[in-house]
């Protein structure tokens, strides 16, 4: 059961990282940022911002994105597990 939980978190983290790395070239823009660009920048900088911790190399940025993906995955998977648990307790 715990192995499945950790695999779900790791899978979410990898998917998150792949999506952010794929959208990275499209974040170079001139003029005001589009709403989706602001959203992707928020996801790249929250909860861990690579500039605040001093990581500027590409591998370091990808590692920080993966760490953010793991943290987001932990939150999302835990939320789904809590909803399923509460739904099962209600019946």
PDB file of N, CA, C and O in Angstrom, chain B, residues numbered from 101:
ATOM      1  N   UNK B 101       0.824  -1.188   0.000  1.00  0.00           N
ATOM      2  CA  UNK B 101       0.000   0.000   0.000  1.00  0.00           C
ATOM      3  C   UNK B 101       0.873   1.259   0.000  1.00  0.00           C
ATOM      4  O   UNK B 101       0.589   2.199  -0.742  1.00  0.00           O
ATOM      5  N   UNK B 102       1.915   1.292   0.808  1.00  0.00           N
ATOM      6  CA  UNK B 102       2.798   2.455   0.864  1.00  0.00           C
ATOM      7  C   UNK B 102       3.625   2.571  -0.420  1.00  0.00           C
ATOM      8  O   UNK B 102       3.916   3.676  -0.878  1.00  0.00           O
ATOM      9  N   UNK B 103       4.004   1.419  -1.001  1.00  0.00           N
ATOM     10  CA  UNK B 103       4.777   1.454  -2.239  1.00  0.00           C
ATOM     11  C   UNK B 103       3.948   2.097  -3.343  1.00  0.00           C
ATOM     12  O   UNK B 103       4.458   2.904  -4.120  1.00  0.00           O
ATOM     13  N   UNK B 104       2.674   1.740  -3.411  1.00  0.00           N
ATOM     14  CA  UNK B 104       1.781   2.326  -4.409  1.00  0.00           C
ATOM     15  C   UNK B 104       1.651   3.839  -4.194  1.00  0.00           C
ATOM     16  O   UNK B 104       1.643   4.611  -5.153  1.00  0.00           O
ATOM     17  N   UNK B 105       1.550   4.243  -2.950  1.00  0.00           N
ATOM     18  CA  UNK B 105       1.448   5.663  -2.611  1.00  0.00           C
ATOM     19  C   UNK B 105       2.683   6.422  -3.093  1.00  0.00           C
ATOM     20  O   UNK B 105       2.559   7.480  -3.711  1.00  0.00           O
ATOM     21  N   UNK B 106       3.874   5.887  -2.814  1.00  0.00           N
ATOM     22  CA  UNK B 106       5.110   6.547  -3.233  1.00  0.00           C
ATOM     23  C   UNK B 106       5.283   6.524  -4.751  1.00  0.00           C
ATOM     24  O   UNK B 106       5.812   7.475  -5.326  1.00  0.00           O
ATOM     25  N   UNK B 107       4.840   5.446  -5.408  1.00  0.00           N
ATOM     26  CA  UNK B 107       4.904   5.397  -6.868  1.00  0.00           C
ATOM     27  C   UNK B 107       3.973   6.425  -7.499  1.00  0.00           C
ATOM     28  O   UNK B 107       4.313   7.026  -8.518  1.00  0.00           O
ATOM     29  N   UNK B 108       2.808   6.631  -6.904  1.00  0.00           N
ATOM     30  CA  UNK B 108       1.892   7.650  -7.412  1.00  0.00           C
ATOM     31  C   UNK B 108       2.508   9.040  -7.272  1.00  0.00           C
ATOM     32  O   UNK B 108       2.401   9.862  -8.181  1.00  0.00           O
ATOM     33  N   UNK B 109       3.143   9.300  -6.150  1.00  0.00           N
ATOM     34  CA  UNK B 109       3.792  10.600  -5.941  1.00  0.00           C
ATOM     35  C   UNK B 109       4.943  10.783  -6.928  1.00  0.00           C
ATOM     36  O   UNK B 109       5.085  11.854  -7.520  1.00  0.00           O
ATOM     37  N   UNK B 110       5.764   9.752  -7.110  1.00  0.00           N
ATOM     38  CA  UNK B 110       6.885   9.850  -8.049  1.00  0.00           C
ATOM     39  C   UNK B 110       6.386  10.024  -9.482  1.00  0.00           C
ATOM     40  O   UNK B 110       6.961  10.797 -10.248  1.00  0.00           O
ATOM     41  N   UNK B 111       5.333   9.318  -9.844  1.00  0.00           N
ATOM     42  CA  UNK B 111       4.757   9.473 -11.180  1.00  0.00           C
ATOM     43  C   UNK B 111       4.224  10.870 -11.406  1.00  0.00           C
ATOM     44  O   UNK B 111       4.419  11.445 -12.477  1.00  0.00           O
ATOM     45  N   UNK B 112       3.553  11.422 -10.409  1.00  0.00           N
ATOM     46  CA  UNK B 112       3.058  12.792 -10.521  1.00  0.00           C
ATOM     47  C   UNK B 112       4.222  13.764 -10.652  1.00  0.00           C
ATOM     48  O   UNK B 112       4.172  14.700 -11.449  1.00  0.00           O
ATOM     49  N   UNK B 113       5.272  13.537  -9.866  1.00  0.00           N
ATOM     50  CA  UNK B 113       6.447  14.407  -9.940  1.00  0.00           C
ATOM     51  C   UNK B 113       7.114  14.366 -11.304  1.00  0.00           C
ATOM     52  O   UNK B 113       7.524  15.404 -11.824  1.00  0.00           O
ATOM     53  N   UNK B 114       7.230  13.172 -11.893  1.00  0.00           N
ATOM     54  CA  UNK B 114       7.828  13.062 -13.223  1.00  0.00           C
ATOM     55  C   UNK B 114       6.958  13.724 -14.283  1.00  0.00           C
ATOM     56  O   UNK B 114       7.473  14.429 -15.151  1.00  0.00           O
ATOM     57  N   UNK B 115       5.645  13.507 -14.225  1.00  0.00           N
ATOM     58  CA  UNK B 115       4.738  14.130 -15.185  1.00  0.00           C
ATOM     59  C   UNK B 115       4.786  15.651 -15.067  1.00  0.00           C
ATOM     60  O   UNK B 115       4.833  16.359 -16.073  1.00  0.00           O
ATOM     61  N   UNK B 116       4.775  16.139 -13.847  1.00  0.00           N
ATOM     62  CA  UNK B 116       4.861  17.580 -13.571  1.00  0.00           C
ATOM     63  C   UNK B 116       6.141  18.157 -14.169  1.00  0.00           C
ATOM     64  O   UNK B 116       6.108  19.197 -14.828  1.00  0.00           O
ATOM     65  N   UNK B 117       7.267  17.483 -13.939  1.00  0.00           N
ATOM     66  CA  UNK B 117       8.552  17.955 -14.449  1.00  0.00           C
ATOM     67  C   UNK B 117       8.576  17.947 -15.971  1.00  0.00           C
ATOM     68  O   UNK B 117       9.047  18.902 -16.587  1.00  0.00           O
ATOM     69  N   UNK B 118       8.072  16.878 -16.583  1.00  0.00           N
ATOM     70  CA  UNK B 118       8.062  16.807 -18.043  1.00  0.00           C
ATOM     71  C   UNK B 118       7.213  17.908 -18.657  1.00  0.00           C
ATOM     72  O   UNK B 118       7.602  18.497 -19.666  1.00  0.00           O
ATOM     73  N   UNK B 119       6.062  18.194 -18.067  1.00  0.00           N
ATOM     74  CA  UNK B 119       5.195  19.248 -18.594  1.00  0.00           C
ATOM     75  C   UNK B 119       5.867  20.610 -18.466  1.00  0.00           C
ATOM     76  O   UNK B 119       5.839  21.406 -19.405  1.00  0.00           O
ATOM     77  N   UNK B 120       6.469  20.882 -17.315  1.00  0.00           N
ATOM     78  CA  UNK B 120       7.121  22.183 -17.136  1.00  0.00           C
ATOM     79  C   UNK B 120       8.343  22.343 -18.025  1.00  0.00           C
ATOM     80  O   UNK B 120       8.586  23.432 -18.546  1.00  0.00           O
ATOM     81  N   UNK B 121       9.115  21.281 -18.207  1.00  0.00           N
ATOM     82  CA  UNK B 121      10.286  21.365 -19.081  1.00  0.00           C
ATOM     83  C   UNK B 121       9.837  21.542 -20.536  1.00  0.00           C
ATOM     84  O   UNK B 121      10.488  22.257 -21.298  1.00  0.00           O
ATOM     85  N   UNK B 122       8.733  20.898 -20.925  1.00  0.00           N
ATOM     86  CA  UNK B 122       8.226  21.046 -22.294  1.00  0.00           C
ATOM     87  C   UNK B 122       7.699  22.453 -22.553  1.00  0.00           C
ATOM     88  O   UNK B 122       7.801  22.944 -23.677  1.00  0.00           O
ATOM     89  N   UNK B 123       7.142  23.112 -21.547  1.00  0.00           N
ATOM     90  CA  UNK B 123       6.611  24.462 -21.743  1.00  0.00           C
ATOM     91  C   UNK B 123       7.670  25.539 -21.510  1.00  0.00           C
ATOM     92  O   UNK B 123       7.410  26.719 -21.745  1.00  0.00           O
ATOM     93  N   UNK B 124       8.844  25.152 -21.058  1.00  0.00           N
ATOM     94  CA  UNK B 124       9.890  26.127 -20.735  1.00  0.00           C
ATOM     95  C   UNK B 124      10.253  27.040 -21.911  1.00  0.00           C
ATOM     96  O   UNK B 124      10.380  28.247 -21.705  1.00  0.00           O
ATOM     97  N   UNK B 125      10.429  26.514 -23.153  1.00  0.00           N
ATOM     98  CA  UNK B 125      10.764  27.427 -24.264  1.00  0.00           C
ATOM     99  C   UNK B 125       9.675  28.452 -24.565  1.00  0.00           C
ATOM    100  O   UNK B 125       9.974  29.527 -25.087  1.00  0.00           O
ATOM    101  N   UNK B 126       8.434  28.146 -24.251  1.00  0.00           N
ATOM    102  CA  UNK B 126       7.331  29.055 -24.537  1.00  0.00           C
ATOM    103  C   UNK B 126       7.169  30.136 -23.470  1.00  0.00           C
ATOM    104  O   UNK B 126       6.309  31.007 -23.596  1.00  0.00           O
ATOM    105  N   UNK B 127       7.990  30.085 -22.425  1.00  0.00           N
ATOM    106  CA  UNK B 127       7.907  31.097 -21.376  1.00  0.00           C
ATOM    107  C   UNK B 127       8.719  32.344 -21.711  1.00  0.00           C
ATOM    108  O   UNK B 127       8.689  33.326 -20.970  1.00  0.00           O
ATOM    109  N   UNK B 128       9.444  32.303 -22.829  1.00  0.00           N
ATOM    110  CA  UNK B 128      10.162  33.493 -23.283  1.00  0.00           C
ATOM    111  C   UNK B 128       9.165  34.319 -24.079  1.00  0.00           C
ATOM    112  O   UNK B 128       8.705  33.899 -25.141  1.00  0.00           O
ATOM    113  N   UNK B 129       8.840  35.474 -23.570  1.00  0.00           N
ATOM    114  CA  UNK B 129       7.805  36.282 -24.217  1.00  0.00           C
ATOM    115  C   UNK B 129       8.198  37.748 -24.184  1.00  0.00           C
ATOM    116  O   UNK B 129       9.014  38.178 -23.369  1.00  0.00           O
ATOM    117  N   UNK B 130       7.600  38.495 -25.085  1.00  0.00           N
ATOM    118  CA  UNK B 130       7.769  39.938 -25.138  1.00  0.00           C
ATOM    119  C   UNK B 130       6.417  40.555 -24.856  1.00  0.00           C
ATOM    120  O   UNK B 130       5.392  40.080 -25.345  1.00  0.00           O
ATOM    121  N   UNK B 131       6.418  41.602 -24.076  1.00  0.00           N
ATOM    122  CA  UNK B 131       5.157  42.232 -23.710  1.00  0.00           C
ATOM    123  C   UNK B 131       4.579  41.578 -22.463  1.00  0.00           C
ATOM    124  O   UNK B 131       5.282  40.867 -21.745  1.00  0.00           O
ATOM    125  N   UNK B 132       3.309  41.818 -22.210  1.00  0.00           N
ATOM    126  CA  UNK B 132       2.697  41.251 -21.004  1.00  0.00           C
ATOM    127  C   UNK B 132       2.556  39.726 -21.115  1.00  0.00           C
ATOM    128  O   UNK B 132       2.335  39.177 -22.194  1.00  0.00           O
ATOM    129  N   UNK B 133       2.691  39.080 -19.984  1.00  0.00           N
ATOM    130  CA  UNK B 133       2.587  37.616 -19.954  1.00  0.00           C
ATOM    131  C   UNK B 133       1.141  37.182 -20.134  1.00  0.00           C
ATOM    132  O   UNK B 133       0.211  37.834 -19.658  1.00  0.00           O
ATOM    133  N   UNK B 134       0.976  36.068 -20.831  1.00  0.00           N
ATOM    134  CA  UNK B 134      -0.356  35.492 -20.999  1.00  0.00           C
ATOM    135  C   UNK B 134      -0.743  34.788 -19.698  1.00  0.00           C
ATOM    136  O   UNK B 134       0.135  34.442 -18.907  1.00  0.00           O
ATOM    137  N   UNK B 135      -2.047  34.569 -19.459  1.00  0.00           N
ATOM    138  CA  UNK B 135      -2.451  33.927 -18.203  1.00  0.00           C
ATOM    139  C   UNK B 135      -1.825  32.550 -17.992  1.00  0.00           C
ATOM    140  O   UNK B 135      -1.438  32.220 -16.871  1.00  0.00           O
ATOM    141  N   UNK B 136      -1.717  31.734 -19.054  1.00  0.00           N
ATOM    142  CA  UNK B 136      -1.139  30.406 -18.866  1.00  0.00           C
ATOM    143  C   UNK B 136       0.350  30.510 -18.534  1.00  0.00           C
ATOM    144  O   UNK B 136       0.881  29.662 -17.817  1.00  0.00           O
ATOM    145  N   UNK B 137       1.038  31.551 -19.055  1.00  0.00           N
ATOM    146  CA  UNK B 137       2.451  31.729 -18.734  1.00  0.00           C
ATOM    147  C   UNK B 137       2.633  32.123 -17.271  1.00  0.00           C
ATOM    148  O   UNK B 137       3.574  31.673 -16.617  1.00  0.00           O
ATOM    149  N   UNK B 138       1.739  32.956 -16.760  1.00  0.00           N
ATOM    150  CA  UNK B 138       1.794  33.314 -15.339  1.00  0.00           C
ATOM    151  C   UNK B 138       1.559  32.088 -14.469  1.00  0.00           C
ATOM    152  O   UNK B 138       2.215  31.919 -13.441  1.00  0.00           O
ATOM    153  N   UNK B 139       0.615  31.221 -14.881  1.00  0.00           N
ATOM    154  CA  UNK B 139       0.312  30.011 -14.121  1.00  0.00           C
ATOM    155  C   UNK B 139       1.514  29.064 -14.111  1.00  0.00           C
ATOM    156  O   UNK B 139       1.865  28.515 -13.067  1.00  0.00           O
ATOM    157  N   UNK B 140       2.143  28.874 -15.275  1.00  0.00           N
ATOM    158  CA  UNK B 140       3.308  27.982 -15.344  1.00  0.00           C
ATOM    159  C   UNK B 140       4.464  28.551 -14.528  1.00  0.00           C
ATOM    160  O   UNK B 140       5.176  27.798 -13.863  1.00  0.00           O
ATOM    161  N   UNK B 141       4.661  29.864 -14.567  1.00  0.00           N
ATOM    162  CA  UNK B 141       5.715  30.468 -13.747  1.00  0.00           C
ATOM    163  C   UNK B 141       5.434  30.272 -12.262  1.00  0.00           C
ATOM    164  O   UNK B 141       6.354  30.027 -11.482  1.00  0.00           O
ATOM    165  N   UNK B 142       4.172  30.377 -11.871  1.00  0.00           N
ATOM    166  CA  UNK B 142       3.822  30.120 -10.470  1.00  0.00           C
ATOM    167  C   UNK B 142       4.160  28.685 -10.095  1.00  0.00           C
ATOM    168  O   UNK B 142       4.729  28.441  -9.031  1.00  0.00           O
ATOM    169  N   UNK B 143       3.814  27.726 -10.963  1.00  0.00           N
ATOM    170  CA  UNK B 143       4.103  26.326 -10.667  1.00  0.00           C
ATOM    171  C   UNK B 143       5.604  26.067 -10.592  1.00  0.00           C
ATOM    172  O   UNK B 143       6.052  25.224  -9.814  1.00  0.00           O
ATOM    173  N   UNK B 144       6.386  26.793 -11.404  1.00  0.00           N
ATOM    174  CA  UNK B 144       7.836  26.592 -11.382  1.00  0.00           C
ATOM    175  C   UNK B 144       8.469  27.168 -10.125  1.00  0.00           C
ATOM    176  O   UNK B 144       9.522  26.698  -9.692  1.00  0.00           O
ATOM    177  N   UNK B 145       7.849  28.169  -9.539  1.00  0.00           N
ATOM    178  CA  UNK B 145       8.453  28.857  -8.397  1.00  0.00           C
ATOM    179  C   UNK B 145       7.856  28.474  -7.053  1.00  0.00           C
ATOM    180  O   UNK B 145       8.357  28.923  -6.022  1.00  0.00           O
ATOM    181  N   UNK B 146       6.818  27.673  -7.025  1.00  0.00           N
ATOM    182  CA  UNK B 146       6.171  27.338  -5.758  1.00  0.00           C
ATOM    183  C   UNK B 146       6.187  25.844  -5.567  1.00  0.00           C
ATOM    184  O   UNK B 146       5.892  25.147  -6.538  1.00  0.00           O
ATOM    185  N   UNK B 147       6.489  25.295  -4.457  1.00  0.00           N
ATOM    186  CA  UNK B 147       6.840  25.863  -3.168  1.00  0.00           C
ATOM    187  C   UNK B 147       8.322  26.200  -3.032  1.00  0.00           C
ATOM    188  O   UNK B 147       8.698  26.919  -2.107  1.00  0.00           O
ATOM    189  N   UNK B 148       9.186  25.691  -3.942  1.00  0.00           N
ATOM    190  CA  UNK B 148      10.621  25.978  -3.849  1.00  0.00           C
ATOM    191  C   UNK B 148      11.022  26.787  -5.085  1.00  0.00           C
ATOM    192  O   UNK B 148      10.814  26.337  -6.212  1.00  0.00           O
ATOM    193  N   UNK B 149      11.590  27.963  -4.883  1.00  0.00           N
ATOM    194  CA  UNK B 149      12.039  28.811  -5.984  1.00  0.00           C
ATOM    195  C   UNK B 149      13.541  28.628  -6.157  1.00  0.00           C
ATOM    196  O   UNK B 149      14.306  28.818  -5.212  1.00  0.00           O
ATOM    197  N   UNK B 150      13.967  28.257  -7.370  1.00  0.00           N
ATOM    198  CA  UNK B 150      15.389  27.987  -7.596  1.00  0.00           C
ATOM    199  C   UNK B 150      16.244  29.241  -7.424  1.00  0.00           C
ATOM    200  O   UNK B 150      17.411  29.134  -7.046  1.00  0.00           O
ATOM    201  N   UNK B 151      15.696  30.418  -7.691  1.00  0.00           N
ATOM    202  CA  UNK B 151      16.493  31.640  -7.560  1.00  0.00           C
ATOM    203  C   UNK B 151      16.752  31.985  -6.100  1.00  0.00           C
ATOM    204  O   UNK B 151      17.808  32.526  -5.770  1.00  0.00           O
ATOM    205  N   UNK B 152      15.809  31.681  -5.229  1.00  0.00           N
ATOM    206  CA  UNK B 152      15.995  31.997  -3.810  1.00  0.00           C
ATOM    207  C   UNK B 152      17.048  31.113  -3.163  1.00  0.00           C
ATOM    208  O   UNK B 152      17.735  31.534  -2.233  1.00  0.00           O
ATOM    209  N   UNK B 153      17.176  29.870  -3.662  1.00  0.00           N
ATOM    210  CA  UNK B 153      18.176  28.982  -3.069  1.00  0.00           C
ATOM    211  C   UNK B 153      19.491  29.017  -3.842  1.00  0.00           C
ATOM    212  O   UNK B 153      20.449  28.344  -3.460  1.00  0.00           O
ATOM    213  N   UNK B 154      19.548  29.803  -4.938  1.00  0.00           N
ATOM    214  CA  UNK B 154      20.800  30.008  -5.656  1.00  0.00           C
ATOM    215  C   UNK B 154      21.150  28.941  -6.667  1.00  0.00           C
ATOM    216  O   UNK B 154      22.333  28.713  -6.921  1.00  0.00           O
ATOM    217  N   UNK B 155      20.166  28.277  -7.256  1.00  0.00           N
ATOM    218  CA  UNK B 155      20.414  27.252  -8.270  1.00  0.00           C
ATOM    219  C   UNK B 155      20.079  27.855  -9.634  1.00  0.00           C
ATOM    220  O   UNK B 155      18.922  28.178  -9.906  1.00  0.00           O
ATOM    221  N   UNK B 156      21.092  28.006 -10.492  1.00  0.00           N
ATOM    222  CA  UNK B 156      20.866  28.637 -11.796  1.00  0.00           C
ATOM    223  C   UNK B 156      21.236  27.737 -12.965  1.00  0.00           C
ATOM    224  O   UNK B 156      20.955  28.093 -14.109  1.00  0.00           O
ATOM    225  N   UNK B 157      21.853  26.591 -12.727  1.00  0.00           N
ATOM    226  CA  UNK B 157      22.206  25.705 -13.833  1.00  0.00           C
ATOM    227  C   UNK B 157      20.964  24.944 -14.291  1.00  0.00           C
ATOM    228  O   UNK B 157      20.019  24.766 -13.523  1.00  0.00           O
ATOM    229  N   UNK B 158      20.973  24.497 -15.545  1.00  0.00           N
ATOM    230  CA  UNK B 158      19.814  23.788 -16.087  1.00  0.00           C
ATOM    231  C   UNK B 158      19.519  22.490 -15.330  1.00  0.00           C
ATOM    232  O   UNK B 158      18.361  22.246 -14.991  1.00  0.00           O
ATOM    233  N   UNK B 159      20.536  21.636 -15.048  1.00  0.00           N
ATOM    234  CA  UNK B 159      20.222  20.432 -14.268  1.00  0.00           C
ATOM    235  C   UNK B 159      19.683  20.754 -12.872  1.00  0.00           C
ATOM    236  O   UNK B 159      18.806  20.059 -12.360  1.00  0.00           O
ATOM    237  N   UNK B 160      20.215  21.805 -12.271  1.00  0.00           N
ATOM    238  CA  UNK B 160      19.715  22.205 -10.957  1.00  0.00           C
ATOM    239  C   UNK B 160      18.281  22.682 -11.015  1.00  0.00           C
ATOM    240  O   UNK B 160      17.484  22.389 -10.125  1.00  0.00           O
ATOM    241  N   UNK B 161      17.949  23.431 -12.081  1.00  0.00           N
ATOM    242  CA  UNK B 161      16.572  23.905 -12.235  1.00  0.00           C
ATOM    243  C   UNK B 161      15.617  22.739 -12.446  1.00  0.00           C
ATOM    244  O   UNK B 161      14.516  22.731 -11.896  1.00  0.00           O
ATOM    245  N   UNK B 162      16.033  21.753 -13.242  1.00  0.00           N
ATOM    246  CA  UNK B 162      15.188  20.575 -13.462  1.00  0.00           C
ATOM    247  C   UNK B 162      15.026  19.801 -12.160  1.00  0.00           C
ATOM    248  O   UNK B 162      13.943  19.290 -11.875  1.00  0.00           O
ATOM    249  N   UNK B 163      16.091  19.708 -11.367  1.00  0.00           N
ATOM    250  CA  UNK B 163      15.994  19.027 -10.074  1.00  0.00           C
ATOM    251  C   UNK B 163      15.034  19.756  -9.136  1.00  0.00           C
ATOM    252  O   UNK B 163      14.267  19.121  -8.412  1.00  0.00           O
ATOM    253  N   UNK B 164      15.078  21.091  -9.148  1.00  0.00           N
ATOM    254  CA  UNK B 164      14.148  21.863  -8.311  1.00  0.00           C
ATOM    255  C   UNK B 164      12.721  21.678  -8.807  1.00  0.00           C
ATOM    256  O   UNK B 164      11.794  21.583  -8.002  1.00  0.00           O
ATOM    257  N   UNK B 165      12.532  21.626 -10.143  1.00  0.00           N
ATOM    258  CA  UNK B 165      11.192  21.369 -10.687  1.00  0.00           C
ATOM    259  C   UNK B 165      10.691  19.999 -10.250  1.00  0.00           C
ATOM    260  O   UNK B 165       9.522  19.846  -9.899  1.00  0.00           O
ATOM    261  N   UNK B 166      11.590  18.988 -10.271  1.00  0.00           N
ATOM    262  CA  UNK B 166      11.186  17.652  -9.837  1.00  0.00           C
ATOM    263  C   UNK B 166      10.841  17.653  -8.349  1.00  0.00           C
ATOM    264  O   UNK B 166       9.883  16.998  -7.939  1.00  0.00           O
ATOM    265  N   UNK B 167      11.607  18.378  -7.540  1.00  0.00           N
ATOM    266  CA  UNK B 167      11.294  18.495  -6.115  1.00  0.00           C
ATOM    267  C   UNK B 167       9.934  19.154  -5.925  1.00  0.00           C
ATOM    268  O   UNK B 167       9.134  18.711  -5.100  1.00  0.00           O
ATOM    269  N   UNK B 168       9.671  20.218  -6.691  1.00  0.00           N
ATOM    270  CA  UNK B 168       8.349  20.847  -6.625  1.00  0.00           C
ATOM    271  C   UNK B 168       7.265  19.862  -7.040  1.00  0.00           C
ATOM    272  O   UNK B 168       6.193  19.818  -6.437  1.00  0.00           O
ATOM    273  N   UNK B 169       7.550  19.066  -8.081  1.00  0.00           N
ATOM    274  CA  UNK B 169       6.583  18.058  -8.520  1.00  0.00           C
ATOM    275  C   UNK B 169       6.303  17.022  -7.447  1.00  0.00           C
ATOM    276  O   UNK B 169       5.162  16.597  -7.265  1.00  0.00           O
ATOM    277  N   UNK B 170       7.353  16.613  -6.735  1.00  0.00           N
ATOM    278  CA  UNK B 170       7.145  15.659  -5.640  1.00  0.00           C
ATOM    279  C   UNK B 170       6.299  16.271  -4.526  1.00  0.00           C
ATOM    280  O   UNK B 170       5.424  15.608  -3.968  1.00  0.00           O
ATOM    281  N   UNK B 171       6.562  17.533  -4.206  1.00  0.00           N
ATOM    282  CA  UNK B 171       5.777  18.188  -3.153  1.00  0.00           C
ATOM    283  C   UNK B 171       4.326  18.382  -3.587  1.00  0.00           C
ATOM    284  O   UNK B 171       3.407  18.137  -2.806  1.00  0.00           O
ATOM    285  N   UNK B 172       4.114  18.824  -4.837  1.00  0.00           N
ATOM    286  CA  UNK B 172       2.742  18.945  -5.346  1.00  0.00           C
ATOM    287  C   UNK B 172       2.078  17.571  -5.398  1.00  0.00           C
ATOM    288  O   UNK B 172       0.904  17.431  -5.053  1.00  0.00           O
ATOM    289  N   UNK B 173       2.834  16.553  -5.831  1.00  0.00           N
ATOM    290  CA  UNK B 173       2.285  15.199  -5.889  1.00  0.00           C
ATOM    291  C   UNK B 173       1.885  14.693  -4.521  1.00  0.00           C
ATOM    292  O   UNK B 173       0.845  14.051  -4.374  1.00  0.00           O
ATOM    293  N   UNK B 174       2.697  14.974  -3.518  1.00  0.00           N
ATOM    294  CA  UNK B 174       2.356  14.584  -2.154  1.00  0.00           C
ATOM    295  C   UNK B 174       1.056  15.237  -1.721  1.00  0.00           C
ATOM    296  O   UNK B 174       0.207  14.595  -1.102  1.00  0.00           O
ATOM    297  N   UNK B 175       0.900  16.521  -2.047  1.00  0.00           N
ATOM    298  CA  UNK B 175      -0.334  17.219  -1.668  1.00  0.00           C
ATOM    299  C   UNK B 175      -1.541  16.663  -2.420  1.00  0.00           C
ATOM    300  O   UNK B 175      -2.586  16.411  -1.819  1.00  0.00           O
ATOM    301  N   UNK B 176      -1.401  16.470  -3.734  1.00  0.00           N
ATOM    302  CA  UNK B 176      -2.537  16.022  -4.549  1.00  0.00           C
ATOM    303  C   UNK B 176      -2.940  14.594  -4.200  1.00  0.00           C
ATOM    304  O   UNK B 176      -4.120  14.314  -3.993  1.00  0.00           O
ATOM    305  N   UNK B 177      -1.963  13.692  -4.135  1.00  0.00           N
ATOM    306  CA  UNK B 177      -2.274  12.291  -3.838  1.00  0.00           C
ATOM    307  C   UNK B 177      -2.842  12.161  -2.428  1.00  0.00           C
ATOM    308  O   UNK B 177      -3.782  11.395  -2.216  1.00  0.00           O
ATOM    309  N   UNK B 178      -2.294  12.889  -1.470  1.00  0.00           N
ATOM    310  CA  UNK B 178      -2.826  12.842  -0.099  1.00  0.00           C
ATOM    311  C   UNK B 178      -4.246  13.381  -0.041  1.00  0.00           C
ATOM    312  O   UNK B 178      -5.081  12.854   0.694  1.00  0.00           O
ATOM    313  N   UNK B 179      -4.524  14.425  -0.810  1.00  0.00           N
ATOM    314  CA  UNK B 179      -5.882  14.970  -0.848  1.00  0.00           C
ATOM    315  C   UNK B 179      -6.861  13.947  -1.406  1.00  0.00           C
ATOM    316  O   UNK B 179      -7.944  13.759  -0.851  1.00  0.00           O
ATOM    317  N   UNK B 180      -6.492  13.281  -2.502  1.00  0.00           N
ATOM    318  CA  UNK B 180      -7.364  12.253  -3.062  1.00  0.00           C
ATOM    319  C   UNK B 180      -7.553  11.095  -2.092  1.00  0.00           C
ATOM    320  O   UNK B 180      -8.663  10.580  -1.951  1.00  0.00           O
ATOM    321  N   UNK B 181      -6.484  10.681  -1.423  1.00  0.00           N
ATOM    322  CA  UNK B 181      -6.600   9.589  -0.443  1.00  0.00           C
ATOM    323  C   UNK B 181      -7.508   9.995   0.712  1.00  0.00           C
ATOM    324  O   UNK B 181      -8.290   9.178   1.199  1.00  0.00           O
ATOM    325  N   UNK B 182      -7.414  11.244   1.156  1.00  0.00           N
ATOM    326  CA  UNK B 182      -8.269  11.715   2.251  1.00  0.00           C
ATOM    327  C   UNK B 182      -9.729  11.752   1.821  1.00  0.00           C
ATOM    328  O   UNK B 182     -10.613  11.392   2.597  1.00  0.00           O
ATOM    329  N   UNK B 183      -9.990  12.187   0.582  1.00  0.00           N
ATOM    330  CA  UNK B 183     -11.372  12.213   0.085  1.00  0.00           C
ATOM    331  C   UNK B 183     -11.930  10.802  -0.006  1.00  0.00           C
ATOM    332  O   UNK B 183     -13.080  10.569   0.368  1.00  0.00           O
ATOM    333  N   UNK B 184     -11.142   9.865  -0.493  1.00  0.00           N
ATOM    334  CA  UNK B 184     -11.595   8.472  -0.578  1.00  0.00           C
ATOM    335  C   UNK B 184     -11.849   7.914   0.812  1.00  0.00           C
ATOM    336  O   UNK B 184     -12.840   7.216   1.026  1.00  0.00           O
ATOM    337  N   UNK B 185     -10.965   8.211   1.763  1.00  0.00           N
ATOM    338  CA  UNK B 185     -11.147   7.737   3.131  1.00  0.00           C
ATOM    339  C   UNK B 185     -12.419   8.306   3.744  1.00  0.00           C
ATOM    340  O   UNK B 185     -13.188   7.576   4.370  1.00  0.00           O
ATOM    341  N   UNK B 186     -12.646   9.603   3.569  1.00  0.00           N
ATOM    342  CA  UNK B 186     -13.859  10.216   4.121  1.00  0.00           C
ATOM    343  C   UNK B 186     -15.116   9.673   3.458  1.00  0.00           C
ATOM    344  O   UNK B 186     -16.140   9.489   4.116  1.00  0.00           O
ATOM    345  N   UNK B 187     -15.041   9.419   2.166  1.00  0.00           N
ATOM    346  CA  UNK B 187     -16.196   8.853   1.468  1.00  0.00           C
ATOM    347  C   UNK B 187     -16.499   7.443   1.980  1.00  0.00           C
ATOM    348  O   UNK B 187     -17.663   7.078   2.143  1.00  0.00           O
ATOM    349  N   UNK B 188     -15.456   6.655   2.231  1.00  0.00           N
ATOM    350  CA  UNK B 188     -15.665   5.304   2.756  1.00  0.00           C
ATOM    351  C   UNK B 188     -16.183   5.326   4.187  1.00  0.00           C
ATOM    352  O   UNK B 188     -16.964   4.457   4.575  1.00  0.00           O
ATOM    353  N   UNK B 189     -15.758   6.309   4.975  1.00  0.00           N
ATOM    354  CA  UNK B 189     -16.247   6.408   6.347  1.00  0.00           C
ATOM    355  C   UNK B 189     -17.708   6.845   6.395  1.00  0.00           C
ATOM    356  O   UNK B 189     -18.427   6.521   7.340  1.00  0.00           O
ATOM    357  N   UNK B 190     -18.144   7.580   5.375  1.00  0.00           N
ATOM    358  CA  UNK B 190     -19.525   8.064   5.353  1.00  0.00           C
ATOM    359  C   UNK B 190     -20.504   6.924   5.102  1.00  0.00           C
ATOM    360  O   UNK B 190     -21.668   7.012   5.495  1.00  0.00           O
ATOM    361  N   UNK B 191     -20.049   5.857   4.455  1.00  0.00           N
ATOM    362  CA  UNK B 191     -20.960   4.741   4.166  1.00  0.00           C
ATOM    363  C   UNK B 191     -20.784   3.669   5.145  1.00  0.00           C
ATOM    364  O   UNK B 191     -21.463   2.645   5.068  1.00  0.00           O
TER     365      UNK B 191
END
